């Protein structure tokens, strides 16, 4: 995937932060950065075998999070105030 595609997928991420994260992932062996000798230069990122190996874990975490948010017992998400707020005497349930 090219850098510009990643920028479009993560529009709220600054260019600096995206670059920093890509460098860390590359240093950790999770992604591969391939530079093509073209004008203008072209750089593509792809998963390494190590990077692909974490996908099952991420899929499980995604499913768990989705189920948690959709469940009726998500009082942690419903509580957005603190006990110290003026006029509030009852803590969140």
C-alpha positions as CSV (number, residue, x, y, z in Angstrom):
1,X,0.0,0.0,0.0
2,X,1.3,3.4,-0.9
3,X,1.8,6.2,1.7
4,X,-0.9,8.4,0.1
5,X,-3.4,5.5,0.4
6,X,-2.6,5.2,4.1
7,X,-3.1,8.9,4.5
8,X,-6.5,8.6,3.0
9,X,-7.5,5.7,5.2
10,X,-6.4,7.6,8.3
11,X,-7.5,11.2,7.6
12,X,-7.3,12.3,11.3
13,X,-3.6,11.2,11.5
14,X,-0.9,13.7,10.8
15,X,1.7,12.9,8.2
16,X,4.4,13.1,10.9
17,X,2.6,10.6,13.2
18,X,1.9,8.2,10.3
19,X,5.5,8.3,9.2
20,X,6.6,7.7,12.8
21,X,4.3,4.7,13.3
22,X,5.3,3.2,9.9
23,X,9.0,3.5,10.9
24,X,8.3,1.8,14.3
25,X,6.3,-1.0,12.6
26,X,9.2,-1.5,10.1
27,X,11.8,-1.6,12.9
28,X,9.7,-4.2,14.7
29,X,9.6,-6.3,11.6
30,X,5.8,-6.0,11.2
31,X,5.8,-4.3,7.8
32,X,8.2,-4.0,4.8
33,X,9.0,-0.7,3.1
34,X,10.0,-1.0,-0.5
35,X,11.4,2.0,-2.4
36,X,11.2,1.9,-6.2
37,X,13.8,3.8,-8.2
38,X,11.3,5.9,-10.2
39,X,10.7,9.5,-10.7
40,X,8.7,10.6,-8.8
41,X,9.8,8.1,-6.2
42,X,7.4,5.4,-5.1
43,X,7.3,3.7,-1.7
44,X,5.0,0.8,-0.9
45,X,4.3,-0.8,2.5
46,X,3.3,-4.4,3.0
47,X,2.9,-6.9,5.8
48,X,5.7,-9.2,6.7
49,X,5.0,-12.8,7.7
50,X,5.4,-11.6,11.3
51,X,2.9,-8.8,10.7
52,X,0.3,-11.1,9.2
53,X,0.7,-13.5,12.2
54,X,-1.0,-11.0,14.5
55,X,-4.2,-10.7,12.4
56,X,-6.1,-13.5,14.2
57,X,-5.5,-11.7,17.5
58,X,-6.6,-8.4,16.1
59,X,-9.7,-10.0,14.6
60,X,-10.6,-11.5,18.1
61,X,-10.1,-8.1,19.7
62,X,-12.2,-6.4,17.1
63,X,-15.1,-8.9,17.6
64,X,-14.9,-8.6,21.4
65,X,-15.0,-4.8,21.2
66,X,-17.9,-4.8,18.8
67,X,-19.8,-7.2,21.1
68,X,-19.0,-5.1,24.1
69,X,-20.3,-1.9,22.6
70,X,-23.5,-3.6,21.3
71,X,-24.2,-5.3,24.6
72,X,-26.8,-3.9,27.1
73,X,-24.3,-4.2,29.9
74,X,-21.9,-1.5,28.8
75,X,-22.3,0.9,31.8
76,X,-18.7,1.8,31.5
77,X,-19.4,3.5,28.2
78,X,-22.5,5.2,29.5
79,X,-20.7,6.8,32.4
80,X,-19.2,10.1,31.2
81,X,-19.3,12.1,34.4
82,X,-17.3,12.0,37.6
83,X,-18.6,12.1,41.2
84,X,-17.0,15.5,41.7
85,X,-19.2,17.2,39.1
86,X,-21.3,20.0,40.7
87,X,-24.9,18.9,41.5
88,X,-24.2,15.2,41.0
89,X,-24.5,13.1,44.2
90,X,-24.8,9.7,42.7
91,X,-21.7,7.9,41.3
92,X,-22.1,6.1,38.0
93,X,-23.5,2.6,38.2
